[in-house]
Amino acid sequence: MTSTGVSTKKRGTFAWALWDWAEQPFPTIMQTFIFPVYLAGAVATSGSHADAQLGVATGIAGVILALIAPVLGRRSDENGRRKFWLMFNTYVLVAIMAASFFIEPKPEFFVLGLLLYGVGSVVQESAFINYYAMLKSVTTEKNIGRVSGYAWGLGYAGGIILLCISLFGFILPDTVFGAPSENSMSVRIVFLFAASWTLIFSIPLMLRVPEIEAKVGGKGRETILQSYKSLWGQLKSLRSQAPDTFKFLISSAIYRDGLAGVFTFGAVLGSLAFGFSQTEIILFGIAANIVAGIGAAIGGRFDDVFGSRTIIIASLVGLIIAGAGVFAFASQGVITYWIGGLLLCLFVGPAQASSRTFVSRFTPQGREGEVFGLYQTTGRAVSFLSGTFWAISISIGHSVTGAENATIYGVLGLLVILIVGLVLLLRVNPNPRVLDAK
């Protein structure tokens, strides 16, 4: 690589990493801690099973993404519009978060709120395809793990600040900019704040990271049908030509759904099993982001030394031990949730960051979007696992113990998913053969 190329890559590295910080309002505020709670508690009518309807919206979004993810990746690779589509999806997310401000605490706004929630999930995950695909273009072989972990850590740091400002600046005060908080204005204004955050902090990537070139002799205007036909050909050859890549995609799909379940049901666990209030859950979320960010940064450093697979395995072992501790010592009360829950978060960060680094290591130049599209697709294909095993484990807990509140048994369901993913990962070569460029 020329000195000019190295200089360009260095200039774009921080701008790329900052996007993890920029998009953080959506997973932190819109998907986890504030918007879904607002929809279910203030907007939906009592007895409407809003929690189940949120689950349905999430499931539909997952199916849509599984269908379109590989096509999006292939088309951005071929046409040289990777950054274009990342920024397009970013600003659609900005519009969705801003539109959420207009969801008033009235039942007639609930369906529109669900629509924004579901569409936002598809748009965010679509953005990740092109964002992850950029990793190789802003790093070197020596620092790819460190940069990936650093970016993930930036995202967690952003989540900490977002939750602090949202809780202490908008939700807890009795007034909003000096005016009485009415019509849930103290919550709704958080969504405008979230949109502004993403709009501002996504600018560096737009300015500093160069667009890729279209492939010479590429398909250009490849139709959707042709994209799927090409994808099917790749899937048929992947198992025979790159078996370790195939095995990693399968194992990571399973354990990544377990990781997602840790965050998805973490707030529910704290509330129902350990009696945390909404404010206490947000405070825990702040602490969780701090710990997860530290874990991602440290894991990124170790990734470049010991390899991505080793870091993922160590993280999964840590998650399994911490989760088992939460279940075994649940009778000790909130101290178990604070210690065990934060340990879980410590290992989630490096497992997530090293997973995308591992994919980047065996992906050739020019096929990043295609492979990360497949990475997203396999993950979404089993996105029902954590919710299903969570529910089944709680049902078994009810039957065995007769206890009215058996939420803690949901932890066992997540542990099963993590264990299966770990066992499958152990069969993957730590240095899989790099896929052939096309």
N, C-alpha and C positions, 0 to 999 in steps of 0.2 A: 504494500500500500504506500502511496506517495505521502510526503509530509503534508501536502495540502489535504489529502484524504483523512489523515490522522487528525489534523486540526479541525476539520469539519465534524468528524465523529465526536471529538471531545466537546465541541460547542453544543452539539445536540444532546449529549448524554443527560445533563441536568434538566434540560427542557423536557426530555422524554420522561424522566423519573418524576417530574413535577406533575405530570398528568394524573398519576396515582393520587396525589394530593387534591388535584382539581376536581376529580370525579367523585371524591369521597362523600359529598352530601347525599348522593343517591343511595348507596348501600347503608349508610349510617342513619340518615334522617328519613328517607323516603321508603326504604325497605324494611327497616328493623325497629328503631326505637320510637319514632314519632308519628309518621303518616299512617301506617297501618293501625296503630293504637287509636289515633284520632278517628279514623274511619269506623272502626269497630265500636268505639266507645261513645263518640259524640254525634256521628253522622247516622249510623244504622239504628233502626228501631230495636227495642228490646225483644229478644226471642227470635231474631231473624237469622241466627246462626252465622253472624258476620265472619267469625273465625274460619268456618268451613268455606264460605264464599271466597275469602281471601286465598285459601288453599286451592280452590278451583281455578281462580285467576292465575295463580302461580303455575299450576299444572298446564293450563292451556298455553301460557307463555313459553313454558319449557318445550312443549311439543312443536310449536311454531319455530322456535330457535333451532331445534334438532333438525328440522326440515331445511332451513335456509342457511345454516352456518357454513357448511362446506362449500356451498355455491358462492357465498359472499367472499370467502377466502380465495377461491380460485380466480374469481373475476377481478379482484383487486390486484392479484399477482400479475395476471395477464395484461391488464390495461394500464398498470402503473399509476393507480389512484388510491394507494394505501392510505396516505395521509388525508387525502380528500374525504374518504369515507369515514375515517376516524373523526375528523372535525365535523362532518355532517351529522353523525350520530351524537356527538358531544352537544351540539347546539339544539338538536331535537330534544335531548335530555333537559337542557336549560329551559326550553319552552314548556315541557311537561311539568317541571318543578314550579315554574311561574304560574302555569294554569291551575295547579293544585291550590293556590291561594284562593281561588274562586269557589272551592268546594266548601259550602257553608254547612254548619251543623244541623242539617235538615235531611230527613230520609230521602227526599226526592233527588238529592245529590249523590246518593250512595253508589248507584250504578256507574255514574260518570267517574267517581273516584276510583272504583274498581278498574275501569277501563284505563285510566291514567296509570294506575299501579301496574297492570299487566303489560301494557304497551311499553312502559318505561323499562320493565325487566328485559324485554326483547331487545330494545334499543341499546341498553347498557351492555348486554352480553355480546351484541353484534359489534359494538365498539371495541370490546376486548380482543376480538379476533385480529383486527388490524393493529391494535396497540401492542399485543404480544408479538406479532409478526415483525414489529420494528426493533425488537430487542437486539437482534444480531447486528443491525446497521448502526447502532449507537454504542457498541461495546467491542472489546477484543476478546480473544480466547482466554486471556489471563484474568480479566475482570468481569466477565459476564455474570458470574454468580454473585459477586459483590454488588454490582449495579442493580441486579434484579432484587436482591434483598433490601438494598438501600431504598429503592422505589417503593417496595411494599411497606417498609418502615415509615416513609413519608406519608403514605396513605393512612396508616394508623395514627400518626401524629396529627394529620388533618382531622381525623375522626374525633380525637381528644378535644381539640380546639372547638370544633363544631358543636359537640355536645355541651361543652362548658358555656359557650356563648348562648346557645339555644336555651339551656336550663336557667342560667343566672341572668341572662340579658333579656329574655323574652317571656319564658313560661312562668317562672316564679314571681316576678314583680306584678303588682296589682295594676300597673299602668303600662301602656305601650307608647313610647315617645311622649309621655306626659298626659295621654288621654286614657280614660278608663278602658280596661280590656273587656269588650263585649263581643258577642257573637263569635266566640273562640278566636278573636283577633290575635291574642298572644301566641297561639299555636300556628295559625295560618300565616302570620308574617314570617315565621321561620322558613316557610317554603320559598318566599321571595329572597330571603337571605341566602338560602341554599343555591338558588338559580344564579344569583349575583356572584357567589363564590366560584362556581364552575366556569362562568363566563369569563371572569377576570384571569383565573389561574391557568386556563387552557391556552391563553394567548402565546406564551413562550414556545410551546410545541409547534404551534401553527407557524411561528416566525423562524424558529431555529433548526427544526428537523427537516432535512430536504426530502422531497418526494422521490419515490423510486422511479426508475425509467420503465416504460412499457417493454415487454419482452420483444426482442427482434424476431420477427416471424411468428409472433404469438397469435393467439386466436382472436384477439381484439374484441370484436362484437360477438363473442361466444354466446349462444342462446342458453336459456335456463335449462332446456332439455339436454343440450350438449354438455353443460356443466355436470349435470347429474349422471350422464352416460360416462363421462371421464372419471367421476368420483367412483362409480361402481367398478370401473376397471381398476382403479387404485386399490379399492378394498379387496378385490379378488386376488391381486398380486401381493398385497402387503404381507399376508401371513406366510407366504412361501419365500418371498424375497428379503423381508426384514422381520423375522419372527419376534425378535426382542422388542422392536418398536411396537408391533401388534400387541404383545403381552403387556407392555407398559401402558399403552392406551387403555386396555381393559382394566388393569389393576388400579391405575390412577382414577379412572372413572368411578370405581367403587369407593376407594378411600377418600377421594375429594368430596363425594356426596356425604360421607361421614363427617368430614371437616365442616361442610356447609351446615349439617345438622347441629353441630356443636354451637354455632352462632345462632341459627334459626330458633332452636328451642332453649337456648341458654336463658333468655329473659323469662320464658314460661316456667322453666324449672325454678329459677330464683323466686318468682312470684308465688307459684302454687305449692312447691315443695318446701320452701324456706321462708315464705311469708314476707317477701320484700315488697315495698310500696313502689309506685311508678318512679318517684324521685330517687329512691334507693337503687332501682334498676338502672337508671341513667347514670348515677354515680358509679355503679359497678361497671357500666359500659365504658366510662372514662378510664377507669383503672385497667379494664380489659384491653383497651386500645394501647395504653402505655406499655403493658407487658407484652402484647403481641408484636408491637413495633420493635421493641428491644430484641425479642426472639428472632424476628425476621432479619434485622440488621446483623446480629451475631451469626445466625445461620448462613447469611450470604457470604460472610467472611470465611467461614469454615467450608462452604461449598467449593470455593476455588482451591482449597487445600485437600480436602478429603473426597470430593466428588458429590454430585447431586443426589445420587441414589443412596449413599451412606447417610446424608443429612435427612432425607425423607424417612428412611428406616428408623433412625434414632428418634425422630420427631413422633412417628407413629407409636413406637414403644413407649415414649413418654406420655403420649395422649392416653394410651390404654391403661397405663399404671395410674395416672391421675384420675381418669374416669372411674376406675374400679375403686379408688380411694373415696371419691365423692359418694358412691353408692354404699360402700361398707361403713362409712362414718357419718352418714346422713343424720343419725340420731343425735350427733353432737351439736346440731343446730347451724346457725349462720356462719360460724367460723369455718365449717367444712366447705360451705359454698364459696366463701372468700378465698380460702387457700386452694382448694381443689379446682375451683372454677378458673382462677388466675393461672394455675399451672397448665390447665388445658389451653388457655389462650397463649401461653408462652410457647407451646409447641405447634400451635396452628400456623403461626406466621411463617416459620422456616419451611414447614411442609408445603405450604402454598407457593412460596417464592421459589424453592428449589424444584418444584414440579415444572413450572414454566421454563426454568433454566435448563432442565434435563431435556425438554422437548427442543429447545433452541440448539442444544449441542448436536443433536443428530439430524437437524433439518438443514438441507443445502440452501445456498443463496438462491433466491428467486422462487422458492416454494413455501416460504414461511406462512403466508396467508392460508394456503391450501392445507398445510399440516395443522396449523392452529385451529382452522375451521373444523377439522376432523377431531382435534383435541376437545373442542367445545361440544361437538356433536356427541361423542362417546360419553362425555360427562352428563349431558342432558338426557341421554337415552336411559340412564338409570337414576334420574333425579327423584324418582318415586321411592327409592329405598329408605332414606332416612325417615321420611314421614310415616311410611308403612311399618317399619320396624319399631319406631317410637310408639305408634299406636298399639301394635300387637303386644309389645312388652308391657305397656300399662294395663292392657286388658288381662294379660296373664297375671300381673301383680294383683289386680282386683280379685281374680278368681282364687288365687292361692292364699292370699292374706285376708280377704274379706274387707280390707280397709277401703274407706270411701275415697281417700286421697292416695293414689298409688303412682303419682307423677314421677317419683324418683326411679321407678322401674324403667322408665323410658331411656335412662342412661344405658341400661344393658343392651337395648336395641342398637344404639349408636356404637357401642363397643363391638358388637358382632360384625357390623359393617367395616369398622376399622381393622379388626383382626383378619377378616377375609381379604381385604385390600393389601394388608401387610404380607400375608402368606403368598399371595400372587406376585407381589413386588419382589419377594426374595428369589423368584425364579427368573427375574430379568437380569441380563448381563449388565454390569455397571458401565460398560463401554459399548453400547449397541452400535452396529454398523450404520454409518451415515447413509441416509436415503439417497438414491440416485437422483441427480438433477434432471429436470426435463426441459 
